[in-house]
Amino acid sequence: MSSLGNLLTILLAMIIGLIVLTLICFLTIFLRPDIFFNPLSPSRATAIAATRLAGLPTVTRTPPPVQTYPPTWTPSATSTPAPTKTATDTRTPTPTRTQTPTSTATPTRTPTRVVPPTSTPVPPYPYVAASGPETTNNCANIKLEYSVFDADGENISGYQVEYGEIGVRGSVFQTVPTEFHPQYGVTLIPGTNKSASQKSHNWFAYLLQNGQKVSKALLFSTDPMYADPNESCSTNANANANANANANANTNNAEGCIPDPCTSGDATNVKHVVFRPQELGVIAVTPTPRLNLCIPPYESFLVERTCNDCPTQADAQRLFVAVGGPRVDIYDFDRDKDGLACEDLPLGRTLQCSDFATQAQAQAAYNAAGGANRNTDNLDPDRNGIACEELP
């Protein structure tokens, strides 16, 4: 009996082992279907299917025959002649007499009367610019010194000075805003620039508030920084630099003298400018016109001018551009800032494109002159309504 039990135990163990082995095989095939002992692996089945498909015959589809019908005969329609229309006699109209045409008068061109535009008077500036009480001897730099006061004589802040060399484009500068200091200074020409500092220069300076001009321009000139000893009359003064200032001034005032900036009180190398409020109640006197001041060759640009000094608007415009307009307006020819100088003056001679710096200025003058007329032919020769198209 014991031997039979042992045999049954062995058989049972073998069955259980086979079952476990079978489960392991199925689990392996499930996880890796392409394993070598899987008789139904996907790759093997794909290869068998491809082999069978390759052995099948290719079937060519034949399109079904298209059914045709025998042609049929269509009889042509026979046209029936229409009845012939009998012509009727026509009445010939009696010819009428044609009148001789009258000639149309050729229209004549009526010249447009040029009326200069009128401008609204503008109030005077609230501030005036004046030279300081005295100049300063200087041997280093050509400078501008300035002060800004209120009505009580106190220094005020928030104002700037715009300055530059008259007639030299690109030389316009602005100072920093004031901050209650009694005096400020800027260098116009450094003494190291001997080629420039050995010459006399003409300058302008006016006051700005919030970027707007609030005073007339003060015009001034500076003397050469280095006087030529051969032309200077300060020979004796140079030998005695500590001599009395009045004696030096008298010596340097002789005709043909060049003041020595180091010793002469007459030399202007540091210009002092004072800006203060305009006094109310002061009636400005209209100066007598000096019509030669606006016609080339010009006198010194340092001579103050008004529109009354110019015979025509064209003359004022030419001078306005020559001294830096419209960027700067040292003579107050263009208070409304439209680029046209002294608009109340008669236009005068025929306007030229060379009278203007930009096309916009020429167009404004063209429109103010009434558009196309004899006075604007040179501004718009092709009569297309656009003046001086070649200007920037």
C-alpha atoms as one frame of an Amber mdcrd trajectory, in Angstrom:
protein
   0.000   0.000   0.000   2.787   2.395   0.811   4.357   1.870  -2.597   1.045
   2.661  -4.234   0.755   5.838  -2.181   4.220   6.907  -3.168   3.403   6.333
  -6.815   0.268   8.441  -6.546   2.252  11.184  -4.848   4.822  11.207  -7.632
   2.116  11.305 -10.305   0.348  14.126  -8.525   3.567  16.081  -8.260   4.274
  15.558 -11.953   0.774  16.776 -12.920   1.112  19.849 -10.757   4.554  20.563
 -12.290   3.174  20.207 -15.810   0.331  22.559 -14.958   2.731  25.135 -13.533
   5.020  24.785 -16.579   2.057  25.193 -18.922   0.946  28.334 -17.096   4.478
  29.749 -17.337   4.530  29.056 -21.092   1.181  30.731 -21.659   2.228  33.734
 -19.556   5.480  34.047 -21.518   3.600  33.808 -24.858   1.157  36.492 -23.635
   3.967  38.849 -22.692   6.160  38.043 -25.725   3.999  36.757 -28.597   6.982
  36.473 -30.993   8.870  33.959 -28.785  10.363  31.048 -30.686   8.182  28.276
 -29.142   4.884  30.077 -29.949   3.437  28.262 -32.976   0.947  31.074 -33.578
   3.266  34.088 -33.262   2.085  37.216 -35.169   5.221  37.392 -37.312   4.891
  33.726 -38.330   1.194  34.169 -39.117   1.954  37.290 -41.212   4.611  35.418
 -43.218   2.238  32.477 -43.874  -0.544  34.853 -44.957   1.805  36.713 -47.318
   2.917  33.423 -48.888  -0.683  32.362 -49.476  -1.670  35.710 -50.957   1.286
  35.609 -53.325   0.104  32.253 -54.670  -3.410  33.436 -55.468  -4.141  34.347
 -59.147  -4.714  38.052 -59.944  -8.245  38.768 -61.112  -8.553  41.428 -63.839
 -11.885  43.178 -63.897 -13.408  43.545 -67.333 -15.652  46.608 -67.776 -19.208
  45.780 -68.914 -19.884  46.387 -72.620 -21.560  49.670 -73.519 -24.812  49.134
 -75.397 -25.019  51.021 -78.699 -28.051  51.842 -80.841 -28.320  52.100 -84.647
 -28.408  55.670 -86.052 -31.807  57.130 -86.867 -32.640  59.475 -89.778 -34.017
  62.900 -88.815 -35.814  64.680 -91.673 -34.676  68.305 -92.318 -37.340  71.019
 -92.022 -38.408  72.633 -95.274 -38.601  76.437 -95.160 -41.725  78.034 -96.528
 -41.055  81.205 -98.539 -42.621  84.311 -96.996 -44.829  86.558 -99.137 -42.937
  89.303-100.966 -43.520  92.815 -99.548 -44.353  95.417-102.132 -42.270  98.556
-101.731 -44.136 101.837-101.209 -43.075 105.208-102.546 -41.125 107.279-100.042
 -41.311 111.084 -99.835 -38.010 112.875-100.090 -37.881 115.711 -97.474 -37.250
 119.197 -98.723 -33.705 120.306 -97.744 -33.514 123.113 -95.178 -30.997 125.925
 -95.114 -28.128 125.432 -92.664 -27.188 128.532 -90.695 -23.576 129.666 -90.668
 -22.071 128.928 -87.203 -20.969 131.896 -85.140 -17.465 131.908 -83.629 -17.170
 131.513 -79.832 -15.088 134.173 -78.147 -11.836 132.847 -76.689 -11.906 133.213
 -72.892  -9.344 135.621 -71.574  -7.370 134.945 -68.399  -8.222 137.401 -65.686
  -5.304 137.868 -63.308  -6.138 137.208 -59.691  -5.563 140.156 -57.452  -3.127
 139.101 -54.784  -4.220 140.226 -51.355  -1.712 139.516 -48.594  -3.219 137.722
 -45.612  -3.802 139.617 -42.431  -2.545 138.358 -39.113  -3.873 138.852 -35.623
  -1.623 141.102 -33.504   0.232 139.148 -30.872   1.031 140.495 -27.417   4.612
 141.417 -26.490   6.827 138.877 -24.808   6.536 138.747 -21.012  10.326 138.939
 -20.542  13.027 141.230 -21.876  16.696 140.406 -22.438  19.380 142.975 -21.716
  23.142 143.015 -21.571  24.709 142.751 -18.137  26.358 145.746 -16.481  29.859
 144.882 -17.684  31.968 142.382 -19.566  34.690 140.204 -18.114  38.274 139.838
 -19.275  38.982 136.267 -20.196  41.909 134.375 -21.706  40.450 130.850 -21.643
  37.032 130.400 -23.282  34.414 132.466 -25.100  31.373 132.140 -22.849  27.782
 133.209 -22.228  26.685 133.968 -18.674  23.041 134.683 -17.837  20.619 135.287
 -14.959  16.813 135.044 -14.770  14.894 137.259 -12.296  11.264 137.742 -11.348
   9.549 141.114 -10.853  11.022 141.357  -7.339  14.568 140.749  -8.520  14.681
 137.198  -7.134  16.175 134.293  -9.058  13.559 131.901 -10.454  13.594 128.308
 -11.711  12.179 126.372 -14.657  13.513 128.592 -17.474  15.965 127.771 -20.243
  18.036 129.863 -22.615  18.243 129.006 -26.305  21.355 130.376 -27.974  23.464
 129.916 -31.087  25.550 131.553 -33.788  23.567 133.737 -36.180  23.223 132.258
 -39.661  25.085 129.044 -38.805  22.711 126.098 -39.104  23.136 123.327 -36.571
  24.513 125.686 -33.911  21.295 126.087 -31.871  21.542 124.879 -28.255  19.454
 124.953 -25.068  20.673 125.256 -21.496  19.439 123.195 -18.556  16.462 124.635
 -16.602  17.302 127.248 -13.973  17.169 126.327 -10.267  17.207 129.610  -8.297
  20.939 130.156  -8.837  22.068 133.775  -9.276  24.081 133.077 -12.441  24.707
 130.373 -15.007  27.332 129.963 -17.713  27.898 128.000 -20.919  30.954 127.802
 -23.163  30.397 129.147 -26.667  33.863 128.385 -28.071  36.620 126.667 -26.067
  39.979 128.365 -26.081  41.555 125.131 -27.282  39.794 125.636 -30.640  42.191
 128.352 -31.790  40.951 128.405 -35.388  37.508 129.472 -34.118  38.512 131.461
 -31.057  40.779 133.743 -33.106  37.732 135.069 -35.002  34.830 137.318 -34.077
  31.383 135.642 -33.918  27.770 136.868 -33.866  25.364 135.250 -31.400  21.738
 135.321 -30.281  20.123 134.317 -26.982  16.501 134.343 -25.800  14.503 132.895
 -22.905  12.280 129.767 -23.038   9.512 128.675 -20.686   8.049 125.201 -21.233
   9.724 125.159 -24.634   8.088 128.430 -25.757   9.942 131.633 -26.539   9.137
 134.292 -23.899  11.604 137.079 -24.768  13.034 138.788 -27.795  16.481 137.688
 -28.867  19.494 139.578 -27.600  22.040 139.878 -30.418  25.728 140.265 -29.557
  29.204 139.558 -30.874  32.363 138.235 -29.215  35.911 139.386 -29.890  38.772
 137.079 -30.888  40.210 135.174 -27.983  43.810 135.680 -29.116  44.617 139.203
 -30.324  47.191 139.501 -33.071  50.113 141.502 -31.589  50.905 142.946 -35.011
  47.442 144.509 -35.266  46.669 145.051 -31.608  47.180 148.523 -30.154  47.853
 147.072 -26.705  51.638 146.861 -27.187  52.322 149.091 -24.218  49.551 147.512
 -22.212  50.935 144.027 -22.771  54.230 145.181 -21.347  52.418 146.254 -18.237
  49.523 143.836 -17.671  48.738 145.355 -14.288  48.252 148.896 -15.611  45.134
 150.843 -14.887  42.057 149.366 -16.616  40.902 152.758 -17.872  44.282 153.440
 -19.429  44.102 150.062 -21.146  40.611 150.769 -22.383  41.672 154.148 -23.804
  44.705 152.575 -25.466  42.597 149.831 -27.053  39.957 152.232 -28.332  42.301
 153.678 -30.957  41.231 153.193 -34.541  42.153 149.775 -35.974  42.903 148.238
 -32.590  42.019 144.692 -31.566  41.328 144.593 -27.794  43.456 142.170 -25.858
  41.011 139.914 -23.942  43.470 139.448 -21.091  43.870 143.151 -20.291  41.186
 145.218 -22.010  37.777 145.960 -20.551  36.545 146.516 -24.121  37.057 142.874
 -25.098  33.839 140.840 -25.081  34.713 137.206 -24.496  32.272 136.527 -21.669
  28.855 138.007 -22.415  26.498 138.654 -19.499  22.749 138.567 -20.272  19.966
 139.374 -17.813  16.351 138.237 -18.328  13.646 139.987 -16.319   9.863 140.528
 -16.665   8.573 143.129 -19.109   7.442 146.315 -17.380   3.687 146.742 -17.751
   2.275 149.984 -19.063   5.285 150.737 -21.247   4.096 151.671 -24.740   6.325
 150.277 -27.446   7.296 152.883 -30.018   7.172 151.698 -33.612  10.609 152.410
 -35.092  10.971 154.299 -38.341  11.282 151.812 -41.215  14.808 151.278 -42.512
  14.018 149.502 -45.766  17.648 148.895 -46.683  18.088 146.456 -43.758  16.239
 143.628 -45.521  17.845 143.901 -48.950  21.211 142.258 -49.740  23.979 142.987
 -49.127  22.857 143.060 -45.521  24.292 145.211 -42.812  25.444 143.465 -39.676
  23.014 140.780 -38.560  23.403 142.214 -35.044  21.210 145.192 -36.010  17.732
 144.493 -34.674  15.050 144.526 -37.360  11.263 144.521 -37.539   8.899 143.675
 -40.365   8.554 147.435 -41.006  12.183 147.441 -42.138  11.384 145.117 -45.067
   9.826 146.458 -48.317   8.105 143.156 -49.212   7.283 139.789 -47.710   9.680
 138.136 -50.141  12.572 140.256 -48.836  11.656 139.422 -45.248  11.398 135.712
 -46.103  14.846 135.680 -47.684  16.439 137.347 -44.644  14.419 135.119 -42.280
  15.873 131.975 -43.883  19.394 133.453 -44.042  19.608 133.895 -40.256  18.302
 130.429 -39.354  14.542 130.465 -39.959  12.235 128.776 -39.404  14.159 126.889
 -36.665  15.091 130.157 -34.964  13.492 133.565 -35.402  15.916 136.154 -34.040
  13.985 139.154 -35.441  10.474 137.917 -34.539   9.386 137.844 -38.177   7.242
 134.742 -37.606   5.364 135.013 -34.312   2.654 132.532 -35.415   5.341 129.922
 -36.274   3.914 128.964 -39.692   7.232 129.402 -41.508   6.184 132.634 -43.272
   7.912 135.873 -42.342   6.056 139.198 -42.085   2.823 138.022 -43.718   1.218
 141.462 -43.552   3.732 142.920 -45.999   2.943 143.104 -49.726   4.265 140.077
 -51.545   6.380 142.194 -53.891   8.430 140.386 -56.455   7.532 136.988 -57.886
   8.146 134.326 -55.288  10.963 131.818 -55.872  11.455 128.332 -54.428  14.850
 129.523 -53.158  12.969 131.829 -50.752  11.901 128.814 -48.670  13.644 126.078
 -46.720  10.916 123.402 -47.004   8.064 122.466 -49.334   5.574 123.079 -46.520
   6.653 126.723 -46.235   6.433 127.214 -49.997   2.986 125.591 -50.047   1.765
 127.901 -47.273   3.001 130.959 -49.195   1.436 129.593 -52.396  -1.938 129.169
 -50.672  -1.687 132.562 -48.960  -1.035 134.197 -52.339  -4.298 132.820 -53.713
  -3.017 129.676 -55.416  -2.415 129.735 -59.163  -1.662 133.287 -60.282   1.203
 135.195 -61.839   2.895 135.697 -58.497   3.187 131.928 -57.943   4.164 130.718
 -61.425   7.720 130.021 -60.302   6.478 128.034 -57.302   4.188 125.777 -59.347
   5.278 125.797 -63.003   3.276 122.659 -63.898   0.118 124.105 -62.310  -0.727
 120.949 -60.348  -1.387 122.843 -57.108   1.817 121.614 -55.381   4.448 124.272
 -54.796   8.196 123.640 -55.042   7.972 119.871 -55.209  11.761 119.564 -55.258
  12.114 121.017 -51.728  12.341 118.660 -48.723
